[in-house]
Amino acid sequence: MTAGTASPPLADRAPSSPPQRRSREGLAAFGFIAPALLGFVVFYFWPTLRGLYFSLTEYDFFSRPRFVGLDNYSRMASDETFWNAMKVTVQYVAINITVQTVLAVLIAVLLQRVTRSVFVRSVIVLPFLISNVVVALLFYWMLDAQIGIVNSAITGLGLDAIPFFGEQSWVVPTIALVNVWRHMGYTALLVFAGLMTIPEGLYEAGRVDGASEWRMFWSITLPLLRPVLALVLVITVTGSFQVFDTVAVTTSGGPGDASRVIQYYIFDLAFQRLEFGYAAAVSVVLFAILAVVAFVQLRLTRANESDLA
């Protein structure tokens, strides 16, 4: 452009073509998702592929992996400790999910009906913000058979002390209820968010028709809450199958193998026995189980469908 020549007005400039605009938007979108994608590949996808590879090898960290095919998987079929760990884990999950879901729904309904205070919600979710290790240590001291404050109160009533972490019949329910205390506030907030999507007019219509709160809960709240409950169940079930911290801090899998859950068994195999190949195979099996459980839950609960229309 020569000196003194005015540039064309903005209105006269040719707009960029749609393909160019889509290309720029695509590059901008990729720039936003690139950090998360990089983290996913580095910390999830690549370790998963490495785990699959190690599951087909005999590997003790100090020597090169030796390919053994499906030997690690066939070993699991006759591994009594593995099957006991699965049984203990299922027992833990059943107790944890049942109690946690019932209490979370109850708390969420009370939040919706009684108070929607932000302060109350903050107090309810507070235990979830505490580290798993801190919670485990706190309850380990409180429930100690000798010096724990809970057993001091029990013996003060003239009853025998209860070895919460030292007796096989008590240890799994105790660990489950410890984790219920920590997680139920967060679960309740997820359910509460689902309750907020239900139109208030439905409850007003129910009251006009003379329906009780109990009747409206079963006929309105639960059916319309189904997609949210499905998501909550998938999250809590998969999380419960991976319990580790509480067991490692309190019982280390004892007494005997009464609290040796599958995640602690994987840790024991890999970092105490240095059987990384077999530990990887058990991890792959756990991953497959969780994938199947999540898929079945989503299909049975019709999580992608809503009764709100």
C-alpha positions, 0 to 999 in steps of 0.5 A: 500500500502506498503512502497516503492511501487509506485502508479499506473500511472494515465492512468492505474487508472480505470475511474469512471463509467458513473452512478457515474459521473452523480451522482456527476454532479447531486449533483453539479447541485443541489448545484448550484440551491439550493439557488434559489430553497430555495428562490423560496419555501420560498418567492413565493411557500409557500406564494402562498399556504398560500394565497390560504388558507386565501382566503377561510377564514375570517381572521383579523390578530388578531383572528384565521382564520375561514373557510368560503369556497367560500364566499369571491369569491361570495362576489366579484360578487356583490362588485362594488368597486372590479369591478371599480378597475378592470376597472381602472386597465384595463384602466391604462394597455391599456394606459401604454402598448400602449404608452410604446410599441410604444415608446420602439420600436421606440427608439430601432430602432433608437438605431440600425439605428443611434447609438449603443453607450453604453453611449446612452443606459445607459442614456436611461435605467437610469430612470428604475434605479430610485425608483418608489417612487422617480419617483412618488414624482418627478412627483407629485411635477412637476405636482402639480396644484398650485406650479408645474413647469409644470402648472407654464409653462401652466399658463405662456402661458395664459392657465388654470392650469391642475389638473393632479392628482386631476381630474378623467379624467386626473388621470389615463392617468397621472399615466400611462404616469409617469410609461411609462417614467420610464419603456420605456428605459428598454423595449427599451433595451429588444427590441434592444437586439431582433433587434441585432439578426436579420441578417444585410444581410436581410436589405442589400438585402432589400436596393438592392431591393429598399425597403425603411426603412419604408417598411423594418420595416414592412416586416423584423423588425416586423415579425422577432421581434415577439418572443421578442415582445411577451416576452416584452408584457407578462412582461409589461402587468403583471407588469402593472396589479400590479401597486401600488407605483405610486398610493399610493404615488400620489393619494391614489386611489383618487379622489374618486375611479378614480385611485383605481387600483386592487393592491391598493384595495388589500392593502386597504382591507388587511392593512387598513380594516384588511380583510385579507381573502377577500384581499387574495381572490382578490389576487388569482383572480388577479393571475388567470387573469394574468396567463390567459392573459399571456397564451393567449398572448403567444399563439396568438403571437406564442412566441415559434416560430421564422421566422428566419431559 
